[in-house]
Amino acid sequence: MIRGRFAPTPSGPMHLGNIYTALLSYLQTRSAGGGEYILRIEDIDLPRSKPHWTELILEDLRWLGLHWDEGPDVGGAYHPYVQSKRLDIYEDAFRKLQEQHTIYPCYCSRAELMSLASAPHGLASEGPVYPGTCRHLSDDERTKRAETKSPSFRFAVPQDVHVSFIDGCMGPQHYPPGAGGDFVVKRADGIYAYQLAVVVDDAAMEITDVLRGADLLDSTPRQIWLYEALGTEPPRFAHVPPLCDAEGERLSKRPRSFAVSALREAGCRPESIIGVLAWASGLMDRPEPVKPDELISEFSLAKLPREPIRLPPSAIAALMQGG
């Protein structure tokens, strides 16, 4: 039984890039015959997340014809499906990591971390490598620093373990020991980091296959380390290249007019959006209106591009004019 998921953050309106990954993860799950598709709302960063964006996400997905078996509105065996309601589960995982001594408090200030900008980069999407400044502090040093600053907590990345996996879209991936440096699992303000929350949720919900954007590829070794530390098996991963305009700019960074809700208000048909995305993904030989379920038999990871997808101006213009 394949269990796939789509896990958006309700920090703004859904755009074409979101729908592109939602569609492909949906098709991957449904094409497996009997696969179960889960919708999870990743609102753990409460200052950025707003309830009205969650409602709009559900509305957009339904309008496009993407339906789920488990989620915040329909429930399921692994509820709740909203991260802000799962804090006790993250706390349990955090305590387990503490008991294993695989995490440690970090007292570095924002200014100290900013000064690392000139340090070598490790994982491309994760910024400079953290040099382990607080990793080997003595108990006395930690006590003294705790008097003036609340710590974040970092995962102590193994320095002698390689991480390798086969990505369903990007192929073989290999990361050397310590790649990216020690990363934060709980922020100084008490918010659990994405890396920990997503691993705990995917493991608890028995997700077997994760299809997401290639911008998260470098998060994968960190998540694999967490899976191992928590004693769970990681899912299969497939990272798809970004959806861009003709100049190569990611559509997620384009103006608000590329929001699904804006396209709907402009009179665009949901089948037209799905058709353009399916064509851009190599699942159709031309952009014509189609419903998601009509693409299930056409889906294959082997058909998907390996390089960023550039939508031609004609396709974008057609959508902007109502499809």
C-alpha positions as CSV (number, residue, x, y, z in Angstrom):
1,M,0.0,0.0,0.0
2,I,1.5,3.3,-1.1
3,R,0.7,6.3,1.1
4,G,1.6,9.7,-0.4
5,R,1.0,13.2,0.8
6,F,0.8,16.9,0.0
7,A,1.8,19.1,2.9
8,P,1.5,22.8,2.1
9,T,2.3,25.7,4.5
10,P,-0.6,28.2,4.9
11,S,1.5,31.3,4.6
12,G,-0.1,32.7,1.4
13,P,-2.2,31.7,-1.6
14,M,-1.4,28.5,-3.6
15,H,0.5,29.2,-6.8
16,L,1.1,27.1,-9.9
17,G,4.3,25.7,-8.4
18,N,2.4,24.4,-5.4
19,I,-0.2,22.8,-7.7
20,Y,2.5,21.3,-9.9
21,T,3.9,19.3,-7.0
22,A,0.4,18.6,-5.6
23,L,-0.7,17.1,-8.9
24,L,2.4,15.0,-9.4
25,S,2.3,13.6,-5.8
26,Y,-1.4,12.9,-6.3
27,L,-0.8,11.0,-9.6
28,Q,2.0,9.1,-8.1
29,T,-0.2,7.8,-5.3
30,R,-3.2,7.1,-7.4
31,S,-1.3,5.4,-10.2
32,A,-0.1,2.8,-7.6
33,G,-3.6,1.3,-7.5
34,G,-5.2,1.6,-4.1
35,G,-2.8,4.2,-2.9
36,E,-3.9,6.5,-0.1
37,Y,-3.4,10.2,-0.4
38,I,-3.0,12.4,2.6
39,L,-3.4,16.2,3.0
40,R,-1.4,17.7,5.9
41,I,-1.2,21.4,6.8
42,E,2.3,22.4,7.9
43,D,1.5,25.4,10.1
44,I,4.0,24.8,12.8
45,D,5.5,28.2,12.2
46,L,2.5,30.0,13.6
47,P,3.7,33.6,13.0
48,R,3.7,32.9,9.3
49,S,0.7,30.7,9.0
50,K,-2.9,31.9,8.9
51,P,-6.2,29.9,9.2
52,H,-7.8,31.7,6.2
53,W,-4.9,30.5,4.0
54,T,-5.7,26.9,5.1
55,E,-9.3,27.3,4.0
56,L,-8.2,28.7,0.7
57,I,-5.8,25.7,0.1
58,L,-8.6,23.2,0.7
59,E,-10.9,25.2,-1.6
60,D,-8.3,25.5,-4.4
61,L,-7.5,21.7,-4.3
62,R,-11.1,20.7,-4.4
63,W,-11.7,23.1,-7.3
64,L,-8.9,21.6,-9.3
65,G,-10.2,18.0,-8.7
66,L,-7.5,16.8,-6.3
67,H,-9.2,14.8,-3.5
68,W,-7.6,13.2,-0.5
69,D,-8.4,10.2,1.7
70,E,-7.2,11.7,5.0
71,G,-6.9,15.3,6.0
72,P,-7.9,18.1,8.3
73,D,-11.5,18.2,7.0
74,V,-12.1,14.5,6.6
75,G,-10.1,13.1,9.5
76,G,-8.4,9.7,9.4
77,A,-6.6,7.2,11.6
78,Y,-3.5,9.4,12.0
79,H,-5.3,12.7,13.0
80,P,-4.8,15.5,13.6
81,Y,-3.6,16.5,10.2
82,V,-2.6,20.1,11.2
83,Q,0.9,20.5,12.7
84,S,-0.1,23.1,15.2
85,K,-2.2,20.4,16.9
86,R,0.6,17.8,17.0
87,L,3.0,19.6,19.3
88,D,2.9,16.9,22.0
89,I,4.0,14.4,19.4
90,Y,7.0,16.6,18.5
91,E,7.8,17.0,22.1
92,D,8.0,13.2,22.6
93,A,10.4,12.9,19.7
94,F,12.5,15.8,21.0
95,R,12.8,14.1,24.4
96,K,13.9,10.9,22.8
97,L,16.7,12.7,21.0
98,Q,17.7,14.4,24.2
99,E,17.8,11.0,26.0
100,Q,20.0,9.7,23.2
101,H,22.3,12.8,23.4
102,T,21.9,13.3,19.7
103,I,20.9,17.0,20.1
104,Y,22.6,19.8,22.1
105,P,21.7,23.4,23.1
106,C,23.1,26.2,20.9
107,Y,23.6,29.7,22.3
108,C,24.9,31.4,19.2
109,S,23.3,34.8,18.6
110,R,21.8,35.8,15.3
111,A,24.8,38.1,14.8
112,E,27.2,35.2,15.3
113,L,25.3,33.1,12.9
114,M,25.1,35.9,10.3
115,S,28.9,36.2,10.5
116,L,29.1,32.6,9.1
117,A,28.0,34.0,5.7
118,S,31.6,33.8,4.4
119,A,32.0,30.2,5.7
120,P,31.9,27.3,3.3
121,H,28.4,26.2,2.2
122,G,27.5,22.6,2.7
123,L,24.0,21.7,1.5
124,A,23.0,24.2,-1.1
125,S,19.6,25.1,0.2
126,E,20.6,25.2,3.8
127,G,23.2,28.0,3.9
128,P,26.7,28.1,5.5
129,V,27.9,25.1,7.5
130,Y,27.4,25.5,11.2
131,P,31.0,25.0,12.7
132,G,29.8,23.3,15.8
133,T,30.6,26.2,18.1
134,C,28.3,25.0,20.9
135,R,28.6,21.2,20.3
136,H,31.4,20.7,22.8
137,L,30.6,23.2,25.5
138,S,31.1,21.9,29.0
139,D,28.1,21.8,31.4
140,D,29.4,24.8,33.2
141,E,29.7,26.8,30.0
142,R,26.2,25.9,29.0
143,T,24.9,26.9,32.4
144,K,26.6,30.3,32.2
145,R,25.4,30.9,28.6
146,A,21.8,29.9,29.6
147,E,21.8,32.8,32.1
148,T,21.7,35.3,29.2
149,K,20.1,33.5,26.3
150,S,17.5,30.8,25.6
151,P,19.1,28.2,23.4
152,S,18.0,26.6,20.2
153,F,18.7,22.9,19.9
154,R,20.8,21.3,17.1
155,F,21.1,17.8,15.8
156,A,24.7,16.5,16.1
157,V,25.2,15.3,12.5
158,P,27.4,12.1,12.5
159,Q,30.9,12.9,11.3
160,D,31.7,9.4,10.1
161,V,28.5,8.3,8.2
162,H,27.8,8.8,4.5
163,V,24.2,9.2,3.3
164,S,23.2,7.7,0.0
165,F,19.8,7.1,-1.5
166,I,18.2,6.7,-4.9
167,D,15.9,9.6,-5.7
168,G,12.9,8.7,-7.8
169,C,13.5,11.6,-10.1
170,M,17.0,12.9,-9.6
171,G,18.7,9.5,-9.4
172,P,21.5,8.4,-7.1
173,Q,22.4,10.9,-4.4
174,H,25.4,10.8,-2.1
175,Y,26.4,13.1,0.8
176,P,29.7,12.9,2.7
177,P,29.9,12.7,6.5
178,G,28.8,15.8,8.3
179,A,27.3,17.4,5.1
180,G,25.7,20.7,6.0
181,G,26.7,20.8,9.6
182,D,24.6,20.5,12.7
183,F,21.1,21.7,12.1
184,V,18.3,23.2,14.3
185,V,15.5,20.9,15.4
186,K,14.0,23.4,17.9
187,R,14.3,27.2,17.7
188,A,15.2,29.4,20.6
189,D,11.6,30.7,20.6
190,G,10.3,27.2,21.2
191,I,9.1,26.4,17.7
192,Y,10.0,23.0,16.4
193,A,11.9,23.1,13.1
194,Y,10.6,21.8,9.8
195,Q,13.2,19.0,9.7
196,L,12.0,17.4,12.9
197,A,8.2,18.0,12.4
198,V,8.1,16.6,8.9
199,V,10.1,13.4,9.8
200,V,7.9,12.8,12.9
201,D,4.7,13.4,10.9
202,D,5.7,11.2,7.9
203,A,6.8,8.4,10.1
204,A,3.6,8.6,12.3
205,M,1.3,8.7,9.3
206,E,3.2,5.8,7.6
207,I,4.0,7.8,4.5
208,T,5.8,5.5,2.1
209,D,6.5,8.0,-0.8
210,V,7.3,11.6,-0.7
211,L,7.3,13.6,-4.0
212,R,8.2,17.3,-3.5
213,G,10.2,20.1,-5.1
214,A,13.9,19.8,-5.8
215,D,14.5,22.8,-3.5
216,L,14.1,20.3,-0.6
217,L,16.5,17.7,-2.0
218,D,19.3,18.9,0.4
219,S,16.9,18.5,3.3
220,T,16.8,14.7,2.7
221,P,20.1,13.6,4.3
222,R,19.2,15.6,7.4
223,Q,15.8,13.9,7.5
224,I,17.4,10.5,7.0
225,W,19.6,11.1,10.0
226,L,16.6,11.9,12.1
227,Y,14.7,8.9,10.9
228,E,17.6,6.7,12.0
229,A,17.9,8.5,15.3
230,L,14.2,8.0,16.0
231,G,14.3,4.3,14.9
232,T,12.0,4.6,11.9
233,E,12.3,3.8,8.2
234,P,12.5,6.8,5.8
235,P,10.1,6.8,2.8
236,R,11.1,6.7,-0.8
237,F,11.8,10.2,-2.1
238,A,11.3,11.9,-5.5
239,H,12.3,15.5,-6.0
240,V,10.9,17.2,-9.1
241,P,12.5,20.2,-10.8
242,P,11.0,23.7,-10.3
243,L,8.4,25.2,-12.6
244,C,9.7,28.5,-14.1
245,D,8.8,31.2,-16.6
246,A,10.5,31.6,-19.9
247,E,13.4,33.5,-18.3
248,G,14.0,30.8,-15.7
249,E,12.5,32.6,-12.7
250,R,10.5,30.2,-10.5
251,L,6.8,30.8,-10.7
252,S,6.6,30.8,-6.9
253,K,8.5,34.1,-6.9
254,R,6.3,35.7,-9.6
255,P,3.5,38.2,-8.8
256,R,0.3,37.3,-7.0
257,S,-1.5,36.9,-10.4
258,F,-0.1,33.4,-10.5
259,A,-2.1,32.4,-7.5
260,V,-4.6,29.7,-8.2
261,S,-7.4,31.8,-6.6
262,A,-6.5,34.7,-8.9
263,L,-6.6,32.4,-12.0
264,R,-10.0,31.1,-10.9
265,E,-11.3,34.7,-10.5
266,A,-10.0,35.5,-13.9
267,G,-12.2,32.8,-15.4
268,C,-9.6,30.1,-15.9
269,R,-10.9,26.5,-16.0
270,P,-9.4,24.0,-13.6
271,E,-9.0,21.5,-16.4
272,S,-6.9,24.1,-18.3
273,I,-4.5,24.5,-15.4
274,I,-4.1,20.8,-15.0
275,G,-3.6,20.3,-18.7
276,V,-0.8,22.9,-18.9
277,L,1.0,21.4,-15.8
278,A,0.6,17.8,-17.2
279,W,2.0,18.9,-20.6
280,A,4.9,20.8,-18.9
281,S,5.6,17.6,-16.8
282,G,5.9,15.4,-19.9
283,L,2.6,13.5,-19.2
284,M,0.8,14.9,-22.3
285,D,2.1,15.8,-25.8
286,R,0.1,19.1,-25.9
287,P,-1.6,21.4,-23.4
288,E,-5.3,20.6,-23.5
289,P,-7.9,20.6,-20.8
290,V,-7.9,17.4,-18.6
291,K,-9.0,16.3,-15.2
292,P,-6.5,14.9,-12.7
293,D,-8.0,11.5,-12.6
294,E,-7.8,11.2,-16.4
295,L,-4.0,11.4,-16.0
296,I,-3.6,8.5,-13.6
297,S,-2.8,5.9,-16.2
298,E,-0.3,8.3,-17.9
299,F,1.8,8.9,-14.8
300,S,5.4,7.7,-14.5
301,L,8.4,9.1,-12.7
302,A,10.4,8.2,-15.8
303,K,8.5,10.8,-17.9
304,L,9.2,13.7,-15.6
305,P,11.9,16.2,-16.6
306,R,15.2,16.4,-14.7
307,E,15.9,20.0,-15.4
308,P,13.9,23.2,-14.4
309,I,10.7,23.4,-16.5
310,R,10.3,26.7,-18.4
311,L,6.7,27.5,-19.3
312,P,6.6,29.3,-22.7
313,P,4.9,32.8,-22.7
314,S,2.0,31.4,-24.8
315,A,1.1,28.8,-22.1
316,I,1.2,31.4,-19.4
317,A,-0.7,33.9,-21.5
318,A,-3.5,31.4,-22.1
319,L,-3.9,30.8,-18.4
320,M,-3.9,34.5,-17.6
321,Q,-6.6,35.0,-20.2
322,G,-8.9,32.5,-18.7
323,G,-7.6,29.3,-20.2
